[in-house]
Amino acid sequence: MTDDELRAALATIPLLAGYDGPLERQGGLTNLVFRAGDACVRIPGKGTEEYIDRANEAVAAREAARAGVSPQVLHFDEAGVMATRYIDGAVTMSPALFRSRPGAAARAGEAFRRLHVSGAVFPFRFELFSMIDDYLKVLSTKDVALPAGYHDVVAEADGSVRTALAAHPLPLVACHCDPLCENFLDTGERMWIVDWEYSGMNDPMWDLGDLSVEGGFGEAEEEAMIRAYFSGEPTPAERGRIVIYKAMCDLLWTLWGLIQLANDNPADDFRAYADGRFARCKALMETAEFSSHVEAVRRG
C-alpha cells in the first residue's frame, strides 16, 4: 500500500483526518499496522473477510480495553479499519524477546489472568472443532492440499481429546485465542495484548497452551507463565489442559496457514508454516506424556 493510499485510509478516521505526520510500519502477518502519532492503525489484509467477523472483534477489543489488558479503541468501522491508543515505551514481543526480557513470560501470564477474571463477555464462542470444520469449508473452495493424514489426526482428537476436555469442562471466559508473540506489547512493568480478531469465550487454558507454542517456550518460560497465572502450581488436570491445547492450537492453525497460502499472502512461507505446525502436533500427540495428560484431564 502506497503512502497516498495510507493517507486516504487515515482520512476515513475522524480523529486522524488531519494528520500529516510520519507513518511508521509496525508489522503484522495478515494486516497492515502502522503508527500515526499517538494512534496505532490497523487496515485489514486481503481475504480476511472470509474468516474474520469484524463486528465480534470490535466488541472484544473494547471489552479487553475495559479489562485493562488492551489499548483504548479510538475508532472501528464496518470495514475493520481500527485505531487504538499507541502504548509509549512498549516493545513488540517475539520468541527471542520472551526469552531475553526478564519477567516477560510471567507478565504475560498475569495479563491472561487479568483478562480471564475480568468478567468481560465476548460475542463469539471459540469452539475448536467447529472452527476446524469452518476452515476446512473455506479450504474446500481453494486449490491447496492438506498435509497427509490431517483428517486422521482430527478424527483422533475428536475422540479421545474431545471426550477428556468435555468430562470436566471449565467455565468459559473471555480469551484472546490467538496469542502470537507479536500480539504482546511489553513495557517492562506491564504486558499489553492486542489484535482480537480470533477472540471469544473459551477454555482459559487455551491461551496459556497457545502462547507456549507460539513463543517456543522452554520449561523456564512456560513455568514462569503458568505460576504467575495460578499464583502457584496448577492441578494435574489444569496442566493437562494446557498441554492438550499446545497440540490442538497447532492442529487448528495448520488450516489457517493453508488459507494464507491460498490467498497468496507474501508475509511468510505458509506451506512450510502449515506443514511444520501439523508435524509438531502429531509429534506431541504421539508421546506417552500426552496420553498421561489426556488421562489427567479426563479424571478431572
Contacts in CASP RR format, 6 or more apart in sequence:
PFRMAT RR
TARGET T0000
AUTHOR 0000-0000-0000
METHOD contacts of the structure
MODEL  1
MTDDELRAALATIPLLAGYDGPLERQGGLTNLVFRAGDACVRIPGKGTEE
YIDRANEAVAAREAARAGVSPQVLHFDEAGVMATRYIDGAVTMSPALFRS
RPGAAARAGEAFRRLHVSGAVFPFRFELFSMIDDYLKVLSTKDVALPAGY
HDVVAEADGSVRTALAAHPLPLVACHCDPLCENFLDTGERMWIVDWEYSG
MNDPMWDLGDLSVEGGFGEAEEEAMIRAYFSGEPTPAERGRIVIYKAMCD
LLWTLWGLIQLANDNPADDFRAYADGRFARCKALMETAEFSSHVEAVRRG
1 9 0 8 1.000
1 32 0 8 1.000
1 43 0 8 1.000
3 23 0 8 1.000
6 23 0 8 1.000
6 32 0 8 1.000
6 34 0 8 1.000
6 43 0 8 1.000
7 20 0 8 1.000
7 23 0 8 1.000
9 41 0 8 1.000
9 43 0 8 1.000
9 81 0 8 1.000
10 16 0 8 1.000
10 17 0 8 1.000
10 18 0 8 1.000
10 19 0 8 1.000
10 36 0 8 1.000
10 41 0 8 1.000
11 17 0 8 1.000
11 18 0 8 1.000
12 77 0 8 1.000
12 81 0 8 1.000
13 41 0 8 1.000
13 74 0 8 1.000
13 75 0 8 1.000
13 77 0 8 1.000
13 81 0 8 1.000
13 83 0 8 1.000
14 75 0 8 1.000
15 39 0 8 1.000
15 74 0 8 1.000
15 75 0 8 1.000
15 83 0 8 1.000
16 36 0 8 1.000
16 39 0 8 1.000
16 41 0 8 1.000
16 75 0 8 1.000
16 83 0 8 1.000
19 36 0 8 1.000
19 37 0 8 1.000
21 36 0 8 1.000
21 37 0 8 1.000
22 37 0 8 1.000
23 34 0 8 1.000
23 35 0 8 1.000
23 36 0 8 1.000
24 34 0 8 1.000
24 35 0 8 1.000
25 32 0 8 1.000
25 33 0 8 1.000
25 34 0 8 1.000
26 33 0 8 1.000
26 34 0 8 1.000
26 35 0 8 1.000
26 40 0 8 1.000
26 92 0 8 1.000
27 33 0 8 1.000
27 92 0 8 1.000
27 182 0 8 1.000
28 182 0 8 1.000
28 267 0 8 1.000
29 180 0 8 1.000
29 182 0 8 1.000
29 260 0 8 1.000
29 265 0 8 1.000
29 267 0 8 1.000
29 268 0 8 1.000
30 44 0 8 1.000
30 45 0 8 1.000
30 48 0 8 1.000
30 260 0 8 1.000
30 265 0 8 1.000
30 267 0 8 1.000
31 42 0 8 1.000
31 43 0 8 1.000
31 44 0 8 1.000
31 45 0 8 1.000
31 48 0 8 1.000
32 42 0 8 1.000
32 43 0 8 1.000
32 45 0 8 1.000
33 40 0 8 1.000
33 41 0 8 1.000
33 42 0 8 1.000
33 43 0 8 1.000
34 40 0 8 1.000
34 41 0 8 1.000
35 41 0 8 1.000
35 86 0 8 1.000
36 83 0 8 1.000
37 86 0 8 1.000
38 85 0 8 1.000
38 86 0 8 1.000
39 74 0 8 1.000
39 83 0 8 1.000
39 84 0 8 1.000
39 85 0 8 1.000
39 86 0 8 1.000
40 71 0 8 1.000
40 83 0 8 1.000
40 84 0 8 1.000
40 85 0 8 1.000
40 86 0 8 1.000
40 87 0 8 1.000
40 194 0 8 1.000
41 81 0 8 1.000
41 82 0 8 1.000
41 83 0 8 1.000
42 80 0 8 1.000
42 81 0 8 1.000
42 82 0 8 1.000
42 83 0 8 1.000
42 84 0 8 1.000
42 195 0 8 1.000
43 81 0 8 1.000
44 52 0 8 1.000
44 54 0 8 1.000
44 79 0 8 1.000
44 80 0 8 1.000
44 81 0 8 1.000
46 263 0 8 1.000
46 264 0 8 1.000
46 265 0 8 1.000
47 263 0 8 1.000
48 197 0 8 1.000
50 138 0 8 1.000
50 259 0 8 1.000
51 134 0 8 1.000
51 135 0 8 1.000
51 138 0 8 1.000
51 256 0 8 1.000
51 259 0 8 1.000
52 197 0 8 1.000
52 198 0 8 1.000
53 124 0 8 1.000
54 76 0 8 1.000
54 78 0 8 1.000
54 79 0 8 1.000
54 80 0 8 1.000
55 123 0 8 1.000
56 122 0 8 1.000
56 123 0 8 1.000
56 124 0 8 1.000
56 199 0 8 1.000
56 200 0 8 1.000
57 76 0 8 1.000
57 80 0 8 1.000
57 82 0 8 1.000
57 196 0 8 1.000
57 197 0 8 1.000
57 199 0 8 1.000
58 73 0 8 1.000
58 76 0 8 1.000
58 80 0 8 1.000
58 82 0 8 1.000
59 122 0 8 1.000
59 123 0 8 1.000
60 122 0 8 1.000
60 123 0 8 1.000
60 124 0 8 1.000
60 174 0 8 1.000
60 196 0 8 1.000
60 199 0 8 1.000
60 200 0 8 1.000
61 70 0 8 1.000
61 73 0 8 1.000
61 76 0 8 1.000
61 82 0 8 1.000
61 84 0 8 1.000
61 196 0 8 1.000
62 73 0 8 1.000
62 76 0 8 1.000
63 118 0 8 1.000
63 120 0 8 1.000
63 121 0 8 1.000
63 122 0 8 1.000
63 174 0 8 1.000
64 70 0 8 1.000
64 115 0 8 1.000
64 120 0 8 1.000
64 174 0 8 1.000
64 176 0 8 1.000
64 193 0 8 1.000
64 196 0 8 1.000
64 199 0 8 1.000
65 71 0 8 1.000
65 72 0 8 1.000
65 73 0 8 1.000
65 84 0 8 1.000
66 118 0 8 1.000
66 120 0 8 1.000
67 114 0 8 1.000
67 115 0 8 1.000
67 118 0 8 1.000
67 119 0 8 1.000
67 120 0 8 1.000
67 174 0 8 1.000
68 114 0 8 1.000
68 118 0 8 1.000
69 111 0 8 1.000
69 114 0 8 1.000
69 115 0 8 1.000
69 118 0 8 1.000
69 192 0 8 1.000
69 193 0 8 1.000
70 84 0 8 1.000
70 192 0 8 1.000
70 193 0 8 1.000
70 194 0 8 1.000
70 196 0 8 1.000
71 84 0 8 1.000
71 85 0 8 1.000
71 86 0 8 1.000
71 87 0 8 1.000
71 192 0 8 1.000
71 194 0 8 1.000
72 84 0 8 1.000
72 85 0 8 1.000
73 82 0 8 1.000
73 83 0 8 1.000
73 84 0 8 1.000
74 83 0 8 1.000
74 84 0 8 1.000
74 85 0 8 1.000
75 81 0 8 1.000
75 82 0 8 1.000
75 83 0 8 1.000
76 82 0 8 1.000
76 83 0 8 1.000
84 194 0 8 1.000
87 185 0 8 1.000
87 187 0 8 1.000
87 192 0 8 1.000
89 187 0 8 1.000
90 185 0 8 1.000
90 186 0 8 1.000
90 187 0 8 1.000
90 192 0 8 1.000
91 97 0 8 1.000
91 101 0 8 1.000
91 185 0 8 1.000
91 186 0 8 1.000
91 187 0 8 1.000
91 188 0 8 1.000
92 182 0 8 1.000
92 184 0 8 1.000
92 185 0 8 1.000
93 101 0 8 1.000
93 104 0 8 1.000
93 181 0 8 1.000
93 182 0 8 1.000
93 183 0 8 1.000
93 184 0 8 1.000
93 185 0 8 1.000
93 186 0 8 1.000
94 181 0 8 1.000
94 182 0 8 1.000
95 181 0 8 1.000
95 214 0 8 1.000
95 215 0 8 1.000
95 216 0 8 1.000
97 104 0 8 1.000
97 181 0 8 1.000
97 186 0 8 1.000
98 104 0 8 1.000
98 105 0 8 1.000
98 108 0 8 1.000
98 181 0 8 1.000
98 215 0 8 1.000
98 216 0 8 1.000
98 217 0 8 1.000
98 221 0 8 1.000
99 221 0 8 1.000
101 186 0 8 1.000
101 188 0 8 1.000
103 188 0 8 1.000
103 224 0 8 1.000
104 186 0 8 1.000
104 188 0 8 1.000
104 191 0 8 1.000
105 217 0 8 1.000
105 220 0 8 1.000
105 221 0 8 1.000
105 222 0 8 1.000
105 224 0 8 1.000
105 225 0 8 1.000
105 228 0 8 1.000
106 224 0 8 1.000
106 225 0 8 1.000
106 227 0 8 1.000
106 228 0 8 1.000
107 186 0 8 1.000
107 188 0 8 1.000
107 189 0 8 1.000
107 190 0 8 1.000
107 191 0 8 1.000
107 228 0 8 1.000
108 179 0 8 1.000
108 184 0 8 1.000
108 191 0 8 1.000
108 211 0 8 1.000
108 225 0 8 1.000
108 228 0 8 1.000
109 191 0 8 1.000
109 208 0 8 1.000
109 225 0 8 1.000
109 226 0 8 1.000
109 228 0 8 1.000
109 229 0 8 1.000
110 191 0 8 1.000
110 228 0 8 1.000
110 229 0 8 1.000
111 184 0 8 1.000
111 190 0 8 1.000
111 191 0 8 1.000
111 192 0 8 1.000
111 193 0 8 1.000
112 176 0 8 1.000
112 204 0 8 1.000
112 207 0 8 1.000
112 208 0 8 1.000
112 211 0 8 1.000
112 225 0 8 1.000
112 229 0 8 1.000
113 228 0 8 1.000
113 229 0 8 1.000
115 173 0 8 1.000
115 174 0 8 1.000
115 175 0 8 1.000
115 176 0 8 1.000
115 193 0 8 1.000
115 207 0 8 1.000
116 173 0 8 1.000
116 174 0 8 1.000
116 175 0 8 1.000
116 204 0 8 1.000
116 207 0 8 1.000
117 173 0 8 1.000
118 174 0 8 1.000
119 173 0 8 1.000
119 174 0 8 1.000
120 174 0 8 1.000
121 174 0 8 1.000
121 201 0 8 1.000
122 174 0 8 1.000
122 175 0 8 1.000
122 199 0 8 1.000
122 200 0 8 1.000
122 201 0 8 1.000
123 200 0 8 1.000
124 199 0 8 1.000
124 200 0 8 1.000
124 201 0 8 1.000
125 172 0 8 1.000
125 200 0 8 1.000
125 201 0 8 1.000
125 202 0 8 1.000
126 175 0 8 1.000
126 177 0 8 1.000
126 198 0 8 1.000
126 199 0 8 1.000
126 200 0 8 1.000
126 201 0 8 1.000
126 202 0 8 1.000
126 206 0 8 1.000
128 206 0 8 1.000
128 248 0 8 1.000
128 252 0 8 1.000
129 154 0 8 1.000
129 157 0 8 1.000
129 158 0 8 1.000
129 162 0 8 1.000
131 252 0 8 1.000
132 154 0 8 1.000
132 251 0 8 1.000
132 252 0 8 1.000
132 255 0 8 1.000
135 252 0 8 1.000
135 255 0 8 1.000
135 256 0 8 1.000
135 259 0 8 1.000
136 255 0 8 1.000
138 259 0 8 1.000
139 146 0 8 1.000
139 255 0 8 1.000
139 258 0 8 1.000
139 259 0 8 1.000
139 262 0 8 1.000
142 258 0 8 1.000
142 259 0 8 1.000
142 262 0 8 1.000
143 262 0 8 1.000
144 258 0 8 1.000
144 261 0 8 1.000
144 262 0 8 1.000
146 258 0 8 1.000
147 254 0 8 1.000
147 274 0 8 1.000
147 275 0 8 1.000
147 278 0 8 1.000
147 279 0 8 1.000
150 254 0 8 1.000
150 278 0 8 1.000
153 251 0 8 1.000
153 278 0 8 1.000
153 281 0 8 1.000
153 282 0 8 1.000
153 285 0 8 1.000
154 251 0 8 1.000
156 285 0 8 1.000
157 247 0 8 1.000
157 248 0 8 1.000
157 251 0 8 1.000
157 285 0 8 1.000
160 294 0 8 1.000
161 244 0 8 1.000
161 247 0 8 1.000
161 248 0 8 1.000
161 294 0 8 1.000
163 298 0 8 1.000
164 244 0 8 1.000
164 294 0 8 1.000
164 295 0 8 1.000
164 297 0 8 1.000
164 298 0 8 1.000
165 203 0 8 1.000
165 241 0 8 1.000
165 244 0 8 1.000
165 297 0 8 1.000
167 297 0 8 1.000
167 298 0 8 1.000
167 299 0 8 1.000
167 300 0 8 1.000
168 237 0 8 1.000
168 297 0 8 1.000
168 300 0 8 1.000
169 203 0 8 1.000
170 203 0 8 1.000
170 204 0 8 1.000
170 205 0 8 1.000
170 241 0 8 1.000
172 201 0 8 1.000
172 202 0 8 1.000
172 203 0 8 1.000
173 201 0 8 1.000
173 202 0 8 1.000
173 204 0 8 1.000
174 199 0 8 1.000
174 200 0 8 1.000
174 201 0 8 1.000
175 199 0 8 1.000
175 200 0 8 1.000
175 201 0 8 1.000
175 202 0 8 1.000
175 203 0 8 1.000
175 204 0 8 1.000
175 206 0 8 1.000
175 207 0 8 1.000
176 183 0 8 1.000
176 193 0 8 1.000
176 196 0 8 1.000
176 198 0 8 1.000
176 199 0 8 1.000
176 207 0 8 1.000
177 198 0 8 1.000
177 199 0 8 1.000
177 200 0 8 1.000
177 202 0 8 1.000
177 206 0 8 1.000
177 207 0 8 1.000
177 210 0 8 1.000
178 195 0 8 1.000
178 197 0 8 1.000
178 198 0 8 1.000
178 199 0 8 1.000
178 210 0 8 1.000
179 193 0 8 1.000
179 207 0 8 1.000
179 210 0 8 1.000
179 211 0 8 1.000
179 214 0 8 1.000
180 195 0 8 1.000
180 214 0 8 1.000
181 211 0 8 1.000
181 214 0 8 1.000
181 215 0 8 1.000
183 193 0 8 1.000
183 194 0 8 1.000
183 195 0 8 1.000
184 191 0 8 1.000
184 192 0 8 1.000
184 193 0 8 1.000
184 194 0 8 1.000
185 191 0 8 1.000
185 192 0 8 1.000
185 193 0 8 1.000
185 194 0 8 1.000
186 192 0 8 1.000
203 241 0 8 1.000
203 245 0 8 1.000
205 238 0 8 1.000
205 240 0 8 1.000
205 241 0 8 1.000
205 242 0 8 1.000
205 244 0 8 1.000
205 245 0 8 1.000
206 245 0 8 1.000
206 248 0 8 1.000
206 249 0 8 1.000
208 225 0 8 1.000
208 226 0 8 1.000
208 229 0 8 1.000
208 242 0 8 1.000
208 245 0 8 1.000
209 242 0 8 1.000
209 243 0 8 1.000
209 245 0 8 1.000
209 246 0 8 1.000
209 249 0 8 1.000
210 245 0 8 1.000
210 246 0 8 1.000
210 249 0 8 1.000
211 217 0 8 1.000
211 225 0 8 1.000
212 218 0 8 1.000
212 221 0 8 1.000
212 222 0 8 1.000
212 225 0 8 1.000
212 242 0 8 1.000
212 246 0 8 1.000
213 246 0 8 1.000
213 249 0 8 1.000
213 250 0 8 1.000
213 280 0 8 1.000
214 249 0 8 1.000
215 221 0 8 1.000
217 225 0 8 1.000
226 234 0 8 1.000
226 239 0 8 1.000
226 242 0 8 1.000
227 233 0 8 1.000
230 238 0 8 1.000
234 242 0 8 1.000
235 300 0 8 1.000
236 296 0 8 1.000
237 296 0 8 1.000
237 297 0 8 1.000
237 299 0 8 1.000
237 300 0 8 1.000
239 293 0 8 1.000
239 296 0 8 1.000
240 293 0 8 1.000
240 294 0 8 1.000
240 296 0 8 1.000
240 297 0 8 1.000
241 297 0 8 1.000
243 284 0 8 1.000
243 289 0 8 1.000
243 290 0 8 1.000
243 293 0 8 1.000
244 290 0 8 1.000
244 293 0 8 1.000
244 294 0 8 1.000
244 297 0 8 1.000
246 284 0 8 1.000
247 281 0 8 1.000
247 284 0 8 1.000
247 285 0 8 1.000
247 290 0 8 1.000
248 281 0 8 1.000
250 277 0 8 1.000
250 278 0 8 1.000
250 280 0 8 1.000
250 281 0 8 1.000
250 284 0 8 1.000
251 277 0 8 1.000
251 278 0 8 1.000
251 281 0 8 1.000
253 277 0 8 1.000
254 274 0 8 1.000
254 275 0 8 1.000
254 276 0 8 1.000
254 277 0 8 1.000
254 278 0 8 1.000
254 281 0 8 1.000
255 274 0 8 1.000
257 270 0 8 1.000
257 273 0 8 1.000
257 274 0 8 1.000
257 277 0 8 1.000
258 270 0 8 1.000
258 274 0 8 1.000
260 267 0 8 1.000
260 268 0 8 1.000
260 270 0 8 1.000
260 273 0 8 1.000
261 270 0 8 1.000
261 271 0 8 1.000
261 274 0 8 1.000
284 290 0 8 1.000
END
